[in-house]
Amino acid sequence: MLTFHRISALVTDVPELATRGGLDLLTSRGDMLEASQDLGLSLWNKSVLYVEQAFGLLVLTVFLYQWACLALAGRTVGKALVGLKVNPRLGRRAVRRAAVTTAADVAVYAVACVLLVEGQAVLSVLVWAVAVVLFLLNALPVLSPGRRSLADRVAGTAVSGVGFSRPVATPLVRTS
C-alpha cells in the first residue's frame, strides 16, 4: 500500500511534473520527443526503484519477524495458534531457521518479481521456478515420517505440539 501511494504521489504531483517537463524541454533544445522520453523514463525508473525497495523491505520484515518470534518465544504467532513450538530452544539457531524460512517463503519470489519489473522476463521465470522448488523442498518433508522441513534440518530443530495439559479427573467418593 505504501508503494502504491509513493508511485501515485510521483505521477499526480502536477506542478512537479510540469516543472520537470518544462526544464527537460528547455535543456533538450525544443526536442519534445526527447524531453517527454526523459520524463517518462525518469518516472518509470523511480517507480521501479520504489517497487524494488518494497520487496527488499518485505524480505527484511519477514526475516526479522521469523527471527524475533523464534528467538524470543520459540514459535511464530501462526505456530502458537495451532499449538506448535520449535525445539530445542533456538538461540543462535533462530537466525539460520529464519533465513531458510524467509528464503523459501518470500525472498526468492521477491527476486523473481524484481527481475520481472526490471524487464528480465526469462530470468524471472527461471528464478520463479527455483522459488517453487525451494518452497516444495522446505514444505514437503513435513509429510515424511521425520516431519522436519528444510529449515528444521539446516537449523537442527524440529517442530512439535505444545501438549496442553488436561485437567485430571478426580474420582467421586461417596460417603455414606
Secondary structure, DSSP 4 states (H G I P E B T S, - for coil): -HHHHHHHHHHH-HHHHHHHHHHHHHHTTT-HHHHHHHHHHHHHHHHHHHHHHHHHHHHHHHHHHHHHHHHHHSS-HHHHHTTEEEES--TTHHHHHHHHHHIIIIIHHHHHHHHHHTT-HHHHHHHHHHHHHHHHHHHGGGGSTT---HHHHHHT-EEEE--PPPPPPPPP----
